[in-house]
Amino acid sequence: MSAPAAADKVVILDRDGTIVVDRGYLCDPSKLEFEPKAAEGLKWLYSHGYRLVVITNQSGIGRGFFTLEQLDAMDVRLNAMVAEAGARLEGIYSCPHTPEAGCSCRKPALGLLACAISDLRFDPASAVMIGDKESDVEFGRRAGARTILIRPGAPAATAGVRPDVIARDLMEAARAVTSLGDP
């Protein structure tokens, strides 16, 4: 399952609504389920030499809905699912705070990106951010990355931020990444 990986070929992904079905404050690893075409998209990106990094807001911890230990169990399951799909995650970085906490790690703030860059050594300006919320696009913009917004069904324009690409699912987003070329 090893694919060539270049330090500057990085895709940053949101978790819920992008890779897995967003089930609110999910804390049961057995209920993690890929979004339609997400497994194929992850495998596509990985087979094209992209390093895959997850950066996700998980305010359910700050709200008392689940614990860090439960989040760790979710991460273990997600890593296993991604491996079964034929890809690999370089890292999963999660913000446990509520929006009201005003922390520096909750997207669109760049605190978790700084951790990922420190651990994985990549230039965010060479990365692509894929997510399903406008805050994901804003995060990517602040990082200097190219951005792809996932909108299931017919892609529609966004009111606030302007992603570089709007895709129906992660497979469509993956094809867009490989056709974007170098920044």
C-alpha positions as CSV (number, residue, x, y, z in Angstrom):
1,M,0.0,0.0,0.0
2,S,2.9,2.4,-0.3
3,A,2.5,5.1,-2.9
4,P,5.1,7.8,-3.7
5,A,4.6,10.8,-1.5
6,A,6.2,14.2,-2.1
7,A,6.5,16.7,0.8
8,D,4.6,19.3,-1.2
9,K,1.7,17.1,-2.3
10,V,-0.7,17.4,0.6
11,V,-4.4,17.3,0.8
12,I,-6.0,18.5,4.0
13,L,-9.5,17.1,4.6
14,D,-12.3,17.8,7.0
15,R,-13.8,14.7,8.6
16,D,-17.5,14.9,9.1
17,G,-19.5,15.5,5.9
18,T,-16.4,15.1,3.8
19,I,-14.9,11.7,4.5
20,V,-17.6,10.2,6.8
21,V,-21.3,10.8,7.1
22,D,-21.9,13.7,9.6
23,R,-24.0,12.2,12.4
24,G,-23.8,15.1,14.8
25,Y,-21.7,14.4,17.9
26,L,-20.9,10.8,17.0
27,C,-18.8,9.0,19.6
28,D,-19.4,5.3,18.5
29,P,-16.6,4.1,16.1
30,S,-18.9,1.4,14.8
31,K,-21.2,4.0,13.4
32,L,-18.5,5.7,11.2
33,E,-19.5,5.3,7.6
34,F,-17.9,6.7,4.5
35,E,-19.7,9.4,2.6
36,P,-20.6,8.2,-0.9
37,K,-17.5,8.0,-3.1
38,A,-15.2,9.1,-0.2
39,A,-13.3,5.8,-0.1
40,E,-12.7,6.0,-3.8
41,G,-11.6,9.6,-3.5
42,L,-9.1,8.8,-0.8
43,K,-7.6,5.9,-2.7
44,W,-7.4,8.1,-5.9
45,L,-5.5,10.9,-4.0
46,Y,-3.2,8.4,-2.2
47,S,-2.4,6.5,-5.4
48,H,-1.5,9.8,-7.1
49,G,1.1,10.5,-4.4
50,Y,-0.8,12.9,-2.1
51,R,-0.3,12.8,1.6
52,L,-3.7,12.9,3.4
53,V,-4.1,14.9,6.6
54,V,-7.4,15.3,8.5
55,I,-8.1,18.6,10.4
56,T,-11.4,18.6,12.1
57,N,-13.5,20.5,14.7
58,Q,-14.8,18.2,17.3
59,S,-16.7,20.4,19.7
60,G,-18.6,17.5,21.1
61,I,-15.7,17.1,23.6
62,G,-16.0,20.7,24.8
63,R,-19.8,20.3,25.0
64,G,-19.4,17.1,27.2
65,F,-21.0,14.8,24.6
66,F,-17.9,12.5,24.4
67,T,-14.4,12.3,25.7
68,L,-10.9,12.5,24.2
69,E,-10.6,8.7,24.7
70,Q,-13.8,8.2,22.6
71,L,-12.3,10.5,19.9
72,D,-9.1,8.5,19.9
73,A,-11.2,5.4,19.3
74,M,-12.9,7.1,16.4
75,D,-9.5,8.0,15.0
76,V,-8.3,4.4,15.2
77,R,-11.5,3.3,13.4
78,L,-11.1,6.0,10.7
79,N,-7.5,5.0,10.1
80,A,-8.5,1.4,9.7
81,M,-11.3,2.3,7.3
82,V,-9.0,4.4,5.2
83,A,-6.4,1.6,5.1
84,E,-9.1,-0.8,4.0
85,A,-9.9,1.6,1.2
86,G,-6.3,1.5,0.0
87,A,-5.0,4.8,1.4
88,R,-3.3,6.2,4.5
89,L,-3.8,9.2,6.7
90,E,-0.5,11.0,7.7
91,G,-2.3,12.5,10.7
92,I,-5.5,13.5,12.3
93,Y,-5.7,16.8,14.1
94,S,-8.8,17.7,16.2
95,C,-10.0,20.8,18.0
96,P,-12.0,19.7,21.1
97,H,-13.2,23.2,21.9
98,T,-16.6,24.9,21.4
99,P,-16.9,27.9,19.1
100,E,-17.3,30.1,22.1
101,A,-14.0,29.1,23.6
102,G,-12.1,31.4,21.2
103,C,-9.2,28.9,20.9
104,S,-6.5,29.2,18.2
105,C,-7.1,25.6,16.9
106,R,-10.7,25.6,15.8
107,K,-11.1,26.0,12.1
108,P,-11.0,28.5,10.5
109,A,-8.1,29.4,12.9
110,L,-4.8,28.0,11.9
111,G,-3.5,26.4,15.1
112,L,-4.0,22.8,14.1
113,L,-2.4,23.6,10.7
114,A,0.7,24.8,12.5
115,C,0.9,21.5,14.4
116,A,0.4,19.5,11.1
117,I,3.1,21.5,9.4
118,S,5.5,21.0,12.3
119,D,4.9,17.3,12.3
120,L,4.7,16.6,8.6
121,R,6.9,19.4,7.1
122,F,4.9,20.8,4.2
123,D,4.2,24.1,2.6
124,P,0.5,25.0,3.1
125,A,0.6,27.1,-0.1
126,S,1.2,23.8,-2.0
127,A,-1.7,22.1,-0.3
128,V,-5.4,21.6,-1.1
129,M,-8.1,21.9,1.5
130,I,-11.3,19.9,1.0
131,G,-14.3,20.3,3.2
132,D,-18.0,20.6,3.3
133,K,-18.4,23.9,5.2
134,E,-17.6,27.5,4.4
135,S,-15.3,27.5,7.5
136,D,-13.2,24.8,5.8
137,V,-12.9,27.0,2.7
138,E,-12.0,30.0,4.9
139,F,-9.4,27.9,6.7
140,G,-7.8,26.9,3.4
141,R,-7.8,30.5,2.2
142,R,-6.1,31.7,5.4
143,A,-3.5,29.0,5.0
144,G,-2.8,30.0,1.4
145,A,-4.0,26.6,0.1
146,R,-6.3,25.9,-2.8
147,T,-9.8,25.0,-1.7
148,I,-12.5,22.6,-2.7
149,L,-16.0,22.7,-1.2
150,I,-18.1,19.5,-1.2
151,R,-21.7,20.1,-2.0
152,P,-23.7,16.9,-2.6
153,G,-26.2,17.0,-5.4
154,A,-25.9,19.8,-8.0
155,P,-23.1,22.1,-6.9
156,A,-24.4,25.5,-6.1
157,A,-22.7,28.9,-5.5
158,T,-21.8,29.9,-2.0
159,A,-22.9,33.1,-0.4
160,G,-19.8,33.8,1.7
161,V,-16.5,32.4,0.6
162,R,-15.5,31.4,-2.8
163,P,-13.8,28.0,-3.2
164,D,-11.5,27.3,-6.1
165,V,-13.7,24.3,-7.0
166,I,-17.1,23.0,-5.9
167,A,-17.5,19.2,-6.1
168,R,-20.4,16.8,-5.5
169,D,-18.3,14.3,-3.5
170,L,-14.8,13.4,-2.5
171,M,-14.1,11.4,-5.7
172,E,-15.0,14.4,-7.9
173,A,-12.9,16.6,-5.6
174,A,-10.0,14.1,-5.9
175,R,-10.1,14.3,-9.7
176,A,-10.1,18.1,-9.5
177,V,-7.0,18.0,-7.2
178,T,-5.1,15.9,-9.7
179,S,-6.1,18.2,-12.6
180,L,-5.3,21.5,-10.7
181,G,-1.6,21.1,-11.2
182,D,1.0,22.9,-9.2
183,P,0.1,26.2,-7.5
